[in-house]
């Protein structure tokens, strides 16, 4: 049989095969799983985690280990951390001569070009007529916009009144920020310094009650005045985890031997690195941790 009449059928079969191969290739590409670099699916289930660098620093009211007040030195130590959010403790606002009656919260925020929320523990009358109220407490600095801020009460034993008794008092700072779409709660705390752990135990319970009302990633930082293995801190580890167990001791700043300044995070937050920063700008060393926040639905 002459070959001429068979060509149309052969050409049609070849074209059909090519079309099928092309269709299969397209289908294989569309069915391939997305990688982290490719971004989120519509449901967000494959979305990459969001990076956030967090730090904590007891600034000793701006005085270094040498007891010299120098807020520029404090700001330089904070700047070196290159953190997105920083919890501060022992912050003076017009408190007294030891810190030149400075508003340390505002001054540090301006020097670092960050937003700030100050949560006073003590709010006392001015030192003189016409003066500013004397305040002392904790603060949070943030490079991200602050959606909400609140000064919560926890149990405290006052250092400003004779014969104090345990009672609720403010000074547990919370801010809510949105980091690339992830709504995140950050808290700064300063727990009781006394050898008796009972006040710290009550404070831990109070803080956990506050955290229980919040959804989304939670980050709690501060000066806990106790090491992570202390019995009074044990309830924390049911809800949070220590983000910097190998970062090294934080107190005192020179030749430190205690790790009492902690960064703790809720489950689901990944820690990619953590360290203490050697500086004598305070009597404590700061701690910084690199985190990755989970997106909703991940």
TAWORA-V760280 format. One record per pair of residues at least 6 apart in sequence whose C-alpha atoms are under 8 Angstrom apart, sorted by the first residue. I is the first residue (numbers start at 0). J is the second residue. Records with the same first field share a line. If there is no record, write none. Layout:
I = J + J
This chain:
33 = 39 + 40 + 45
34 = 45
35 = 45 + 46 + 47
36 = 47
38 = 45 + 46 + 47
39 = 45 + 46 + 47
40 = 46
42 = 296
43 = 294 + 295 + 296 + 297
44 = 295 + 296 + 297
45 = 297
46 = 294 + 297
47 = 293 + 294
48 = 291 + 292 + 293 + 294
49 = 178 + 179 + 181 + 290 + 291 + 292 + 293 + 294
50 = 289 + 290 + 291 + 292
51 = 82 + 83 + 84 + 178 + 289 + 290 + 291 + 292
52 = 81 + 82 + 83 + 84 + 287 + 288 + 289 + 290
53 = 82 + 83 + 84 + 85 + 287 + 288 + 289 + 290
54 = 80 + 82 + 84 + 85 + 86 + 220 + 262 + 285 + 286 + 287 + 288
55 = 85 + 86 + 87 + 187 + 220 + 221 + 222 + 260 + 261 + 262 + 285 + 286 + 287
56 = 85 + 86 + 87 + 88 + 221 + 222 + 260 + 283 + 284 + 285 + 286
57 = 87 + 88 + 89 + 221 + 222 + 260 + 281 + 282 + 283 + 284 + 285
58 = 73 + 87 + 88 + 89 + 90 + 280 + 281 + 282 + 283
59 = 88 + 89 + 90 + 281 + 282 + 283
60 = 68 + 89 + 90 + 91 + 97 + 98 + 103
61 = 68 + 69 + 70 + 73 + 90 + 98 + 103 + 280 + 281
62 = 68 + 69 + 70 + 73 + 98 + 280 + 281 + 282
63 = 69 + 279 + 280 + 281 + 282
64 = 252 + 253 + 279 + 280 + 281 + 282
65 = 279
68 = 97 + 98
70 = 103 + 107
72 = 280
73 = 280 + 281
74 = 107 + 110 + 111
76 = 278 + 280
78 = 111
80 = 276 + 287
82 = 287
83 = 141 + 142 + 143
84 = 139 + 140 + 141 + 142 + 143
85 = 139 + 140 + 141
86 = 137 + 138 + 139 + 140 + 186 + 187 + 188 + 220 + 221
87 = 137 + 138 + 139 + 140 + 187 + 221
88 = 136 + 137 + 138 + 187 + 188 + 189 + 221 + 222
89 = 135 + 136 + 137
90 = 103 + 104 + 135 + 136 + 137 + 138
91 = 98 + 100 + 101 + 102 + 103 + 104 + 134 + 135 + 136
92 = 100 + 101 + 102 + 103 + 104 + 133 + 134 + 135
93 = 99 + 100 + 101 + 102 + 103 + 131 + 132 + 133 + 134
94 = 100 + 101 + 132 + 133 + 134 + 135
95 = 126 + 133
104 = 115 + 116 + 117 + 138
105 = 115
108 = 114 + 115 + 140
112 = 142
113 = 140 + 141 + 142
114 = 140 + 141 + 142 + 143 + 144 + 145
115 = 138 + 139 + 140 + 141
116 = 138 + 139 + 140 + 148 + 172 + 174
117 = 136 + 137 + 138 + 139 + 172
118 = 136 + 137 + 138 + 149 + 150 + 169 + 170 + 171 + 172
119 = 134 + 135 + 136 + 137 + 150 + 169 + 170
120 = 134 + 135 + 136 + 137 + 168 + 169 + 170 + 171
121 = 133 + 134 + 135 + 136 + 169 + 170
122 = 132 + 133 + 134 + 135
123 = 132 + 133 + 134
124 = 131 + 132 + 133
125 = 131 + 132 + 133
126 = 132 + 133
136 = 170
137 = 170 + 171 + 172 + 187 + 188 + 189
138 = 172 + 187
139 = 172 + 173 + 174 + 186 + 187
143 = 176 + 177 + 178
144 = 176 + 177
145 = 174 + 175 + 176 + 177
146 = 174 + 175 + 176 + 177
147 = 174 + 175 + 176
148 = 172 + 173 + 174 + 175
149 = 172 + 173 + 174
150 = 169 + 170 + 171 + 172 + 173
151 = 169 + 170 + 171 + 172 + 173 + 209
152 = 167 + 168 + 169 + 170 + 171
153 = 166 + 167 + 168 + 169 + 170 + 171 + 202 + 205 + 206
154 = 165 + 166 + 167 + 168 + 198 + 201 + 202 + 205
155 = 165 + 166 + 167 + 168 + 191 + 198 + 202
156 = 163 + 164 + 165 + 166 + 191 + 198
157 = 163 + 164 + 165
165 = 198
170 = 188 + 189
171 = 186 + 187 + 188 + 189 + 206
172 = 186 + 187 + 188
173 = 184 + 185 + 186 + 187
174 = 184 + 185 + 186
175 = 182 + 183 + 184 + 185
176 = 182 + 183 + 184 + 185
177 = 183
180 = 294
181 = 215 + 292 + 293 + 294 + 295
182 = 215 + 216
183 = 215 + 216 + 217 + 218
184 = 213 + 215 + 216 + 217 + 218
185 = 217 + 218 + 219 + 220
186 = 217 + 218 + 219 + 220
187 = 219 + 220 + 221
188 = 219 + 220 + 221 + 222 + 223
189 = 221 + 222 + 223 + 224
190 = 199 + 202 + 222 + 223 + 224
191 = 198 + 199 + 223 + 224
192 = 224
196 = 231
197 = 231
199 = 231 + 232
200 = 231 + 232
203 = 231 + 232 + 234 + 235
204 = 234
207 = 235
210 = 217
216 = 264 + 265 + 266 + 267 + 268 + 292 + 293
217 = 264 + 265
218 = 262 + 263 + 264 + 265
219 = 262 + 263 + 264
220 = 260 + 261 + 262 + 263
221 = 260 + 261 + 262
222 = 259 + 260 + 261
223 = 259 + 260 + 261
224 = 259 + 260
225 = 232 + 258 + 259
226 = 257 + 258 + 259
227 = 233 + 241 + 258 + 259
238 = 265 + 266
239 = 263 + 264 + 265 + 266
240 = 263 + 264 + 265 + 266
241 = 261 + 262 + 263 + 264
242 = 261 + 262 + 263 + 264 + 270 + 273 + 288
243 = 261 + 262 + 263 + 272 + 273 + 274 + 288
245 = 273 + 274
246 = 273 + 274 + 275 + 286
247 = 258 + 274 + 275
248 = 255 + 256 + 257 + 258 + 259 + 275
249 = 255 + 256 + 257 + 258 + 259 + 260 + 275 + 283 + 284 + 285 + 286
250 = 256 + 257 + 258 + 259 + 260 + 282 + 283 + 284
251 = 257 + 282 + 283 + 284
252 = 277 + 278 + 279 + 281 + 282 + 283 + 284
253 = 279 + 282
260 = 284 + 285 + 286
261 = 286
262 = 286 + 287 + 288
267 = 292 + 293
268 = 290 + 291 + 292 + 293
269 = 290 + 291 + 292 + 293
270 = 288 + 289 + 290 + 291
271 = 288 + 289 + 290 + 291
272 = 288 + 289 + 290
273 = 286 + 287 + 288 + 289
274 = 286 + 287 + 288
275 = 284 + 285 + 286 + 287
276 = 284 + 285 + 286 + 287
277 = 284 + 285
278 = 284
